[in-house]
Amino acid sequence: MKKITLVSRILLSLMLIVFGLNTFLQFMPMPAMAEPAQQFMGALVQTGYLMVIVAIIEIFAGILILINRSSAVALVVLLPVLINAFLFHLFLDIPGIGASVLALLLTVYLIYVEKDKFIPLLKA
């Protein structure tokens, strides 16, 4: 179980850091998407700030999860970002859904592994 958790942390962290850095450095080309997905993504980019914030969250969360410091906080902040990425692909770009599914599953798994850290948040 510890090995699975370690591999999950490393894989998720690397995904987040690479995709976050790609926003700034653009070392991976943007894959072709359907017109509605291109329009939506274009609108997010045109805001001038939203994709930058998402990239910063991805990089910061990826580093925290990788070094296993405040990873519970990183997972809580990251979960809405990954749910939104999953829903974007589900409704607008189904061929590109693979990475978002993997990242979401890894995040949910790590939240489950660290569930004891989240119990105080759920108490009234």
C-alpha positions as CSV (number, residue, x, y, z in Angstrom):
1,M,0.0,0.0,0.0
2,K,2.8,2.4,0.8
3,K,4.5,1.7,-2.6
4,I,1.2,2.4,-4.4
5,T,0.8,5.6,-2.5
6,L,4.3,6.7,-3.2
7,V,4.0,6.0,-6.9
8,S,0.6,7.8,-7.0
9,R,2.1,10.8,-5.3
10,I,5.1,10.9,-7.7
11,L,3.0,10.4,-10.8
12,L,0.4,13.0,-9.8
13,S,3.1,15.5,-8.9
14,L,4.9,15.1,-12.1
15,M,1.7,15.4,-14.1
16,L,0.8,18.6,-12.3
17,I,4.3,20.2,-12.5
18,V,4.7,19.3,-16.2
19,F,1.2,20.6,-17.2
20,G,1.6,23.7,-15.0
21,L,5.0,24.5,-16.5
22,N,3.7,24.0,-20.0
23,T,1.3,26.9,-19.5
24,F,4.4,29.2,-19.2
25,L,7.0,27.5,-21.3
26,Q,4.8,25.9,-24.0
27,F,7.1,22.9,-24.6
28,M,4.1,20.6,-25.5
29,P,1.9,21.6,-28.4
30,M,-1.8,22.1,-27.8
31,P,-3.7,19.1,-29.1
32,A,-6.4,19.6,-31.7
33,M,-9.8,20.0,-30.1
34,A,-13.4,20.4,-31.3
35,E,-14.6,23.9,-32.0
36,P,-16.6,24.4,-28.8
37,A,-13.6,23.3,-26.7
38,Q,-11.3,25.7,-28.6
39,Q,-13.8,28.5,-28.0
40,F,-14.0,27.8,-24.3
41,M,-10.3,27.4,-23.9
42,G,-9.7,30.5,-25.9
43,A,-12.0,32.5,-23.6
44,L,-10.2,31.3,-20.5
45,V,-6.8,32.3,-22.1
46,Q,-8.1,35.7,-23.1
47,T,-9.0,36.6,-19.5
48,G,-5.2,37.0,-19.1
49,Y,-5.2,35.5,-15.6
50,L,-7.3,32.4,-15.2
51,M,-5.0,29.9,-16.9
52,V,-2.0,31.4,-15.1
53,I,-3.7,30.9,-11.7
54,V,-4.6,27.3,-12.6
55,A,-1.0,26.7,-13.7
56,I,0.4,28.2,-10.4
57,I,-2.0,26.0,-8.4
58,E,-0.9,22.9,-10.4
59,I,2.8,23.6,-9.9
60,F,2.4,24.5,-6.2
61,A,0.2,21.6,-5.4
62,G,2.5,19.2,-7.4
63,I,5.5,20.4,-5.4
64,L,3.7,20.0,-2.0
65,I,2.4,16.5,-2.9
66,L,5.9,15.5,-4.2
67,I,7.7,16.6,-1.0
68,N,4.8,15.3,1.1
69,R,4.4,18.6,3.0
70,S,0.9,20.0,3.5
71,S,-0.3,17.6,0.9
72,A,-3.8,17.5,2.4
73,V,-4.1,21.2,1.8
74,A,-2.8,20.8,-1.8
75,L,-5.3,18.0,-2.5
76,V,-8.2,20.1,-1.2
77,V,-7.2,23.1,-3.4
78,L,-6.4,20.8,-6.4
79,L,-9.6,18.8,-6.4
80,P,-11.9,21.5,-7.9
81,V,-9.3,22.3,-10.6
82,L,-9.2,18.6,-11.6
83,I,-12.9,18.1,-11.4
84,N,-13.3,21.1,-13.8
85,A,-10.6,19.7,-16.1
86,F,-12.4,16.3,-16.2
87,L,-15.8,18.0,-16.9
88,F,-14.2,20.1,-19.6
89,H,-13.0,17.0,-21.4
90,L,-16.2,15.0,-20.7
91,F,-18.4,17.6,-22.3
92,L,-16.2,19.4,-24.8
93,D,-13.2,17.2,-25.6
94,I,-13.8,13.6,-24.9
95,P,-10.7,12.3,-26.9
96,G,-8.4,14.2,-24.4
97,I,-10.0,12.9,-21.3
98,G,-7.4,10.4,-20.3
99,A,-4.9,12.6,-18.4
100,S,-7.7,14.3,-16.5
101,V,-9.3,11.0,-15.5
102,L,-5.9,9.7,-14.3
103,A,-5.1,12.9,-12.3
104,L,-8.6,12.9,-10.7
105,L,-8.4,9.2,-9.8
106,L,-4.9,9.7,-8.3
107,T,-6.1,12.7,-6.3
108,V,-9.2,10.9,-5.0
109,Y,-7.0,7.9,-4.0
110,L,-4.5,10.2,-2.1
111,I,-7.4,11.9,-0.4
112,Y,-8.7,8.5,0.7
113,V,-5.2,7.5,1.9
114,E,-5.0,10.7,4.0
115,K,-8.7,10.7,5.0
116,D,-7.8,11.1,8.7
117,K,-6.5,14.5,8.0
118,F,-9.8,15.5,6.5
119,I,-12.2,14.3,9.3
120,P,-11.8,17.5,11.4
121,L,-12.9,19.5,8.4
122,L,-16.2,17.6,8.3
123,K,-17.0,18.0,12.0
124,A,-19.4,20.8,12.9
